[in-house]
Amino acid sequence: MPLLRSFCLAALACMPLAASLASAAHASDCRPRALERLRASAPDGFAIYERIKDKKFFASWLSCDETQLGLPTAVHESVHHITADIDAFPLVNGGDIKRPHEVSAFYAPSLTAGKFNAKSDFVSTYLRPGRASSSSDFLYLLDELNAYTHDLNAAVNLNVSRSADREGEGEVDHRDGLAALMAFVALYAERAEQSEPATWSGLQQPRVAKTISELWGRAEKAMVASCGIPNFGTEDKGYIRQFCGSKPQAALEKILGRAPVCPTACLKATPIAARDSEPDVDMTPTGSFRGEPAANPARPFWSRATNRRPAQSQDVEADEDTAD
């Protein structure tokens, strides 16, 4: 492009055009590269991309400034999308398990909110009445548990912590979301055993117990796999200590039919050198820093990064999780 460069040197007015072209090229290239990385490094996450019919919905969660950090969120939100479409939880490592709608009659998860730090965004988002469906319906607490399992699994496989350091995108907190949801489910079970006999009986019914066992087992594996990555959480240790408590563990053991795993390796102190070098941390309930999602007219999923849905979205399904 020698002629264009010569013209630009002679007339500075072309500089905005050159910047615009560079920006357009960057925008057109970033998502294919991100998807290729997802395919190569996080096959479970790429399987979610392949399954979702609305590929534009998946892409709407990617920002060209933070493509690697956006991939786990795109996987997370797409898991919700698929769950609503097929009325089943898509599982990490493949397969589905039908949603047990009978759990919607169980006691409201919001009743456990007082057991957690009231200042946590995860508590205000998922357990406070009037925000998300998970505050009133245990089915959607399981939905979030599964979505955060996919989220953390993708982040671990992509090793987003190192990517953030290389790309200057800031520290991530991917472990927080799954730790919070595991704590919410575990303490829900503890309360059920102690004071909610109808729910406690329901949690032990074979279909419900099998669903919880499938989801919890995959959550455990994703959590344990993340423990070796430093600076991967800011609230995670507090939540892990809560679901590793003796009473929640005892209640879960009765539902799972086995002793649950306490990811003690995640409770180890972060090395001093790593702490000294860590950048600012995003404290919103996202799993990582998130860019503004692109306009998406397809589904009304709530944006965990901004406490609002993607731009231009419309309510189309009453049984999807909302936070308005």
C-alpha positions as CSV (number, residue, x, y, z in Angstrom):
1,M,0.0,0.0,0.0
2,P,2.8,2.5,-0.8
3,L,0.4,4.9,-2.6
4,L,-1.9,5.1,0.5
5,R,1.1,5.6,2.8
6,S,2.4,8.4,0.6
7,F,-1.0,10.0,0.5
8,C,-1.3,9.8,4.3
9,L,2.1,11.4,4.8
10,A,1.0,14.3,2.6
11,A,-2.5,14.6,4.1
12,L,-3.0,13.6,7.7
13,A,-6.8,13.5,7.1
14,C,-6.4,9.8,6.0
15,M,-5.2,8.8,9.5
16,P,-8.7,8.1,10.8
17,L,-9.4,5.9,7.8
18,A,-6.2,3.9,8.4
19,A,-7.2,3.4,12.0
20,S,-10.7,2.4,11.1
21,L,-9.4,-0.2,8.6
22,A,-7.0,-1.6,11.2
23,S,-9.8,-1.8,13.7
24,A,-12.1,-3.6,11.2
25,A,-9.4,-6.1,10.4
26,H,-8.8,-6.8,14.1
27,A,-12.6,-7.2,14.7
28,S,-13.0,-9.6,11.8
29,D,-10.1,-11.8,12.9
30,C,-10.3,-12.0,16.6
31,R,-13.3,-14.4,17.0
32,P,-12.1,-17.1,14.6
33,R,-8.8,-17.1,16.4
34,A,-10.5,-17.4,19.7
35,L,-12.7,-20.2,18.5
36,E,-9.7,-22.1,17.2
37,R,-8.0,-21.8,20.5
38,L,-11.1,-23.0,22.2
39,R,-11.2,-26.0,19.8
40,A,-7.6,-26.8,20.4
41,S,-7.3,-26.3,24.1
42,A,-10.8,-26.7,25.6
43,P,-12.7,-29.4,23.7
44,D,-15.5,-29.5,26.2
45,G,-16.0,-25.8,25.7
46,F,-15.9,-26.1,22.0
47,A,-18.4,-28.9,22.1
48,I,-20.8,-26.3,23.6
49,Y,-20.1,-24.0,20.7
50,E,-20.8,-26.8,18.3
51,R,-24.1,-27.7,20.0
52,I,-25.6,-24.2,20.3
53,K,-27.8,-23.5,17.3
54,D,-27.4,-19.7,17.6
55,K,-23.7,-19.2,16.9
56,K,-24.2,-15.4,17.1
57,F,-25.4,-15.8,20.7
58,F,-22.1,-17.4,21.6
59,A,-20.1,-14.8,19.7
60,S,-22.0,-12.0,21.4
61,W,-20.1,-12.7,24.6
62,L,-16.7,-12.3,23.0
63,S,-14.9,-9.0,23.0
64,C,-12.0,-8.5,20.6
65,D,-10.1,-6.8,23.4
66,E,-10.5,-9.7,25.7
67,T,-11.2,-12.7,23.5
68,Q,-9.5,-15.3,25.7
69,L,-11.2,-14.1,28.8
70,G,-14.5,-13.9,27.1
71,L,-14.5,-17.6,26.0
72,P,-15.4,-19.1,29.4
73,T,-18.3,-16.6,29.7
74,A,-19.5,-17.5,26.2
75,V,-19.4,-21.2,27.2
76,H,-21.2,-20.4,30.4
77,E,-24.1,-18.4,28.9
78,S,-24.4,-20.9,26.0
79,V,-24.9,-23.7,28.5
80,H,-27.9,-21.8,29.8
81,H,-29.2,-21.4,26.3
82,I,-28.8,-25.1,25.5
83,T,-30.3,-26.1,28.8
84,A,-33.5,-24.1,28.0
85,D,-33.7,-25.5,24.5
86,I,-33.4,-29.2,25.4
87,D,-34.8,-29.1,28.9
88,A,-31.7,-30.9,30.1
89,F,-28.3,-30.1,31.6
90,P,-25.5,-30.5,29.1
91,L,-22.6,-32.1,31.0
92,V,-18.9,-31.5,31.0
93,N,-17.3,-34.4,29.1
94,G,-20.5,-35.0,27.1
95,G,-24.0,-36.2,27.6
96,D,-27.1,-34.6,29.1
97,I,-29.2,-35.2,32.1
98,K,-32.9,-34.2,32.1
99,R,-33.9,-31.4,34.4
100,P,-35.8,-32.6,37.4
101,H,-38.6,-30.1,37.5
102,E,-40.0,-31.5,40.8
103,V,-37.3,-29.6,42.6
104,S,-39.0,-26.4,41.8
105,A,-41.4,-27.3,44.6
106,F,-38.6,-27.4,47.2
107,Y,-38.0,-24.5,49.6
108,A,-36.6,-21.3,48.2
109,P,-32.8,-21.0,48.1
110,S,-33.1,-17.4,49.2
111,L,-33.7,-18.8,52.7
112,T,-30.0,-19.7,52.9
113,A,-28.7,-16.2,52.0
114,G,-28.1,-15.3,55.6
115,K,-25.4,-18.0,55.9
116,F,-23.2,-16.1,53.4
117,N,-21.4,-12.8,53.3
118,A,-24.1,-10.3,52.5
119,K,-21.6,-8.1,50.6
120,S,-20.8,-10.8,48.0
121,D,-22.1,-10.1,44.6
122,F,-22.7,-13.8,44.2
123,V,-25.1,-13.8,47.1
124,S,-26.9,-10.7,46.0
125,T,-27.2,-12.0,42.4
126,Y,-28.2,-15.6,43.0
127,L,-29.8,-15.7,46.4
128,R,-31.5,-12.4,47.0
129,P,-35.2,-12.3,46.0
130,G,-36.0,-10.4,42.9
131,R,-32.7,-10.9,41.1
132,A,-32.4,-14.3,39.5
133,S,-34.7,-17.3,39.3
134,S,-32.2,-19.3,41.4
135,S,-33.3,-17.3,44.5
136,S,-36.7,-18.9,44.4
137,D,-36.2,-22.1,42.4
138,F,-33.6,-24.8,43.3
139,L,-33.8,-25.9,39.6
140,Y,-32.0,-22.7,38.6
141,L,-29.4,-23.0,41.3
142,L,-28.5,-26.4,39.7
143,D,-28.5,-24.6,36.3
144,E,-26.0,-22.1,37.6
145,L,-23.9,-24.8,39.2
146,N,-23.6,-26.6,35.9
147,A,-22.9,-23.4,33.9
148,Y,-20.1,-22.4,36.3
149,T,-18.6,-25.9,36.1
150,H,-18.4,-25.5,32.3
151,D,-17.0,-21.9,32.8
152,L,-14.2,-23.0,35.2
153,N,-13.4,-26.1,33.1
154,A,-13.0,-24.0,30.0
155,A,-10.9,-21.4,31.9
156,V,-8.6,-24.1,33.3
157,N,-8.1,-25.8,29.9
158,L,-7.4,-22.4,28.3
159,N,-5.2,-21.4,31.2
160,V,-6.8,-18.0,31.2
161,S,-4.6,-16.8,34.1
162,R,-1.5,-17.0,32.0
163,S,-3.3,-15.5,28.9
164,A,-4.4,-12.5,31.0
165,D,-0.8,-11.9,32.2
166,R,0.6,-12.1,28.6
167,E,-2.1,-9.9,27.1
168,G,-2.2,-7.4,29.9
169,E,-5.9,-8.0,30.5
170,G,-5.8,-8.1,34.3
171,E,-6.2,-10.9,36.8
172,V,-9.1,-13.3,36.6
173,D,-11.3,-14.8,39.3
174,H,-12.7,-17.9,37.6
175,R,-12.8,-20.1,40.6
176,D,-15.1,-17.8,42.6
177,G,-18.3,-18.6,40.7
178,L,-18.1,-22.3,41.0
179,A,-17.0,-22.1,44.6
180,A,-20.0,-19.9,45.4
181,L,-22.5,-22.2,43.7
182,M,-21.1,-25.3,45.3
183,A,-21.4,-23.6,48.7
184,F,-25.0,-22.5,47.9
185,V,-26.0,-26.1,46.9
186,A,-24.2,-27.7,49.9
187,L,-25.7,-25.3,52.5
188,Y,-29.1,-25.7,50.8
189,A,-28.8,-29.4,51.5
190,E,-27.6,-28.8,55.1
191,R,-30.7,-26.7,55.8
192,A,-33.0,-29.2,54.1
193,E,-31.7,-32.0,56.4
194,Q,-32.0,-29.8,59.5
195,S,-35.4,-28.1,59.0
196,E,-37.0,-28.7,55.7
197,P,-38.3,-32.3,55.8
198,A,-40.3,-32.2,52.5
199,T,-37.3,-30.9,50.6
200,W,-34.9,-33.3,52.3
201,S,-37.1,-36.2,51.3
202,G,-37.2,-34.9,47.8
203,L,-33.4,-34.4,47.5
204,Q,-33.0,-38.1,48.2
205,Q,-35.4,-39.3,45.6
206,P,-33.4,-41.3,43.0
207,R,-34.0,-39.0,40.0
208,V,-33.1,-35.9,41.9
209,A,-30.2,-37.5,43.8
210,K,-28.8,-38.8,40.5
211,T,-29.0,-35.3,38.9
212,I,-27.2,-33.7,41.9
213,S,-24.6,-36.4,41.9
214,E,-23.8,-35.9,38.2
215,L,-23.6,-32.2,38.5
216,W,-21.7,-32.2,41.7
217,G,-19.1,-34.8,40.6
218,R,-18.2,-32.7,37.5
219,A,-18.0,-29.6,39.6
220,E,-15.6,-31.3,42.0
221,K,-13.3,-32.3,39.1
222,A,-13.3,-28.8,37.6
223,M,-12.6,-27.3,41.0
224,V,-9.7,-29.7,41.9
225,A,-8.2,-29.2,38.4
226,S,-8.1,-25.4,39.0
227,C,-6.3,-25.6,42.4
228,G,-2.8,-25.6,40.9
229,I,-3.4,-22.2,39.1
230,P,-2.4,-19.3,41.3
231,N,-4.5,-16.1,41.5
232,F,-7.6,-17.8,40.1
233,G,-10.0,-16.5,42.7
234,T,-10.6,-13.8,45.3
235,E,-13.7,-15.2,47.2
236,D,-13.1,-18.8,46.5
237,K,-11.4,-19.9,49.7
238,G,-14.2,-18.6,51.9
239,Y,-16.9,-20.5,49.9
240,I,-14.8,-23.6,49.8
241,R,-14.4,-23.6,53.5
242,Q,-18.2,-23.3,53.8
243,F,-19.0,-26.3,51.6
244,C,-16.2,-28.3,53.2
245,G,-17.8,-27.9,56.6
246,S,-18.8,-31.1,58.4
247,K,-22.6,-30.5,58.3
248,P,-22.8,-29.6,54.6
249,Q,-20.5,-32.5,53.8
250,A,-22.6,-34.9,55.8
251,A,-25.8,-33.8,54.1
252,L,-24.2,-34.1,50.6
253,E,-22.9,-37.6,51.4
254,K,-26.4,-38.8,52.0
255,I,-27.5,-37.4,48.6
256,L,-24.5,-38.5,46.6
257,G,-24.1,-41.9,48.2
258,R,-20.4,-41.2,48.8
259,A,-18.2,-38.7,50.6
260,P,-17.9,-35.4,48.7
261,V,-14.5,-34.1,47.8
262,C,-13.1,-31.1,49.7
263,P,-10.6,-29.4,47.3
264,T,-8.0,-28.6,50.1
265,A,-5.3,-27.8,47.6
266,C,-7.3,-24.7,46.6
267,L,-7.1,-23.4,50.2
268,K,-3.3,-23.1,50.1
269,A,-1.9,-19.6,50.4
270,T,-1.0,-17.9,47.1
271,P,2.8,-17.6,46.8
272,I,4.1,-14.2,47.8
273,A,5.7,-13.6,44.5
274,A,2.5,-14.2,42.7
275,R,0.5,-12.0,45.1
276,D,3.0,-9.1,44.7
277,S,2.6,-9.2,40.9
278,E,-1.1,-9.6,40.7
279,P,-3.1,-6.8,39.0
280,D,-6.5,-5.5,40.1
281,V,-9.3,-8.1,40.3
282,D,-12.8,-7.8,39.0
283,M,-15.2,-8.4,41.9
284,T,-18.4,-8.9,39.9
285,P,-19.9,-12.4,39.7
286,T,-18.5,-13.3,36.3
287,G,-15.7,-15.8,36.7
288,S,-13.3,-13.3,35.0
289,F,-13.0,-9.8,33.6
290,R,-15.7,-9.4,31.0
291,G,-16.1,-7.0,28.2
292,E,-19.5,-5.5,27.2
293,P,-21.3,-8.2,25.2
294,A,-22.2,-7.4,21.6
295,A,-25.8,-6.8,20.7
296,N,-27.7,-10.0,20.7
297,P,-31.4,-10.2,19.8
298,A,-31.8,-13.9,20.4
299,R,-32.1,-14.7,24.1
300,P,-32.7,-12.8,27.4
301,F,-29.8,-14.2,29.4
302,W,-28.5,-12.0,32.0
303,S,-25.0,-10.6,31.6
304,R,-23.0,-11.5,34.6
305,A,-20.4,-8.8,33.8
306,T,-22.7,-5.9,33.7
307,N,-25.8,-7.0,35.8
308,R,-27.9,-6.6,32.6
309,R,-28.7,-8.6,29.6
310,P,-26.9,-8.3,26.3
311,A,-28.0,-5.2,24.4
312,Q,-31.2,-5.4,22.3
313,S,-32.2,-8.7,23.8
314,Q,-35.9,-9.5,24.3
315,D,-37.7,-11.7,26.8
316,V,-38.8,-14.8,25.0
317,E,-38.9,-17.7,27.5
318,A,-40.4,-17.3,30.9
319,D,-38.5,-20.3,32.3
320,E,-35.0,-18.9,31.6
321,D,-32.9,-17.5,34.4
322,T,-33.4,-13.7,34.8
323,A,-32.1,-11.1,37.1
324,D,-34.2,-8.1,36.5
